[in-house]
């Protein structure tokens, strides 16, 4: 498999792609929705709420954490996760700007 050559794209294009990866799986969307509803959440609660295996939830949590959308802190034997508010706001601004583009010259396009 080839290299993605991310260096040929702008910082903004790369950031949008990274954030959109968070929405590329319904389990991650469900996790984010659960975290918004509860404000904070323990991984075990997500397993019960979503109905996926602990290992699967953990992998999706790891991906969301790598993307920067969530943060977690260890509380005893559990990890409590929540949305990273600053990153979420930044992502919303970036995506709103991107998604707010309008199609121009529809009549002259195929």
C-alpha positions as CSV (number, residue, x, y, z in Angstrom):
1,X,0.0,0.0,0.0
2,X,1.3,3.4,-0.9
3,X,2.1,6.4,1.3
4,X,-0.8,8.9,1.7
5,X,1.5,11.9,0.9
6,X,-0.3,14.1,3.4
7,X,2.5,16.6,3.2
8,X,1.2,17.8,-0.2
9,X,-2.1,19.0,1.3
10,X,-2.7,22.0,3.4
11,X,-2.7,21.9,7.2
12,X,-6.5,22.6,7.1
13,X,-7.1,19.8,4.6
14,X,-5.2,17.4,6.8
15,X,-7.0,18.5,9.9
16,X,-10.4,18.1,8.3
17,X,-9.5,14.6,7.1
18,X,-8.4,13.6,10.6
19,X,-11.6,14.9,12.2
20,X,-13.8,13.3,9.6
21,X,-12.1,10.0,10.4
22,X,-13.9,10.2,13.8
23,X,-17.2,10.1,12.0
24,X,-16.3,7.2,9.7
25,X,-17.7,4.5,12.0
26,X,-21.1,4.4,13.6
27,X,-19.6,3.1,16.9
28,X,-17.5,6.3,17.3
29,X,-20.6,8.4,16.6
30,X,-22.5,6.5,19.2
31,X,-19.7,6.9,21.7
32,X,-19.6,10.7,21.1
33,X,-23.3,10.9,21.4
34,X,-23.2,9.0,24.7
35,X,-20.5,11.2,26.1
36,X,-22.5,14.4,25.2
37,X,-25.6,13.0,26.9
38,X,-23.8,12.0,30.1
39,X,-21.0,14.7,30.1
40,X,-18.6,12.1,31.4
41,X,-18.6,8.3,31.0
42,X,-16.7,5.2,32.1
43,X,-15.8,2.7,29.4
44,X,-17.9,0.0,31.1
45,X,-21.0,2.1,30.8
46,X,-20.4,2.5,27.1
47,X,-20.2,-1.2,26.7
48,X,-23.7,-1.6,28.3
49,X,-25.1,1.4,26.4
50,X,-23.8,0.6,22.9
51,X,-23.8,-3.2,23.1
52,X,-20.4,-3.9,21.6
53,X,-17.6,-5.9,23.2
54,X,-15.3,-4.2,25.7
55,X,-12.3,-4.6,23.3
56,X,-14.2,-3.0,20.4
57,X,-15.3,0.0,22.5
58,X,-11.7,0.4,23.8
59,X,-10.4,0.4,20.3
60,X,-12.8,3.1,19.2
61,X,-12.1,5.1,22.4
62,X,-8.4,4.9,21.6
63,X,-9.0,6.2,18.1
64,X,-11.1,9.1,19.3
65,X,-8.4,9.9,21.9
66,X,-5.7,9.8,19.2
67,X,-7.8,12.2,17.1
68,X,-8.0,14.5,20.1
69,X,-11.8,14.6,20.4
70,X,-12.0,13.0,23.8
71,X,-9.8,12.9,26.8
72,X,-9.7,10.4,29.7
73,X,-8.5,10.2,33.2
74,X,-7.8,7.1,35.3
75,X,-10.2,6.8,38.3
76,X,-9.2,3.7,40.2
77,X,-9.5,0.7,37.8
78,X,-11.6,2.7,35.3
79,X,-10.9,5.4,32.8
80,X,-13.4,8.3,32.7
81,X,-13.8,9.8,29.2
82,X,-15.3,13.1,28.2
83,X,-15.3,15.4,25.1
84,X,-12.4,17.7,24.8
85,X,-14.3,21.0,24.6
86,X,-11.5,23.1,23.0
87,X,-10.8,20.5,20.3
88,X,-14.5,20.0,19.6
89,X,-15.0,23.7,19.1
90,X,-12.0,23.9,16.8
91,X,-13.3,21.0,14.8
92,X,-16.8,22.5,14.5
93,X,-15.3,25.8,13.2
94,X,-13.1,24.0,10.7
95,X,-15.9,21.7,9.5
96,X,-18.5,24.5,9.4
97,X,-16.2,26.6,7.2
98,X,-15.7,23.6,4.9
99,X,-19.3,22.5,4.8
100,X,-20.6,26.0,4.3
101,X,-19.2,26.1,0.7
102,X,-21.9,26.5,-1.9
103,X,-21.9,25.0,-5.4
104,X,-21.2,27.6,-8.0
105,X,-22.2,27.5,-11.7
106,X,-24.6,24.5,-11.4
107,X,-25.9,25.3,-14.9
108,X,-22.5,25.0,-16.5
109,X,-21.6,21.7,-14.9
110,X,-22.4,18.2,-16.0
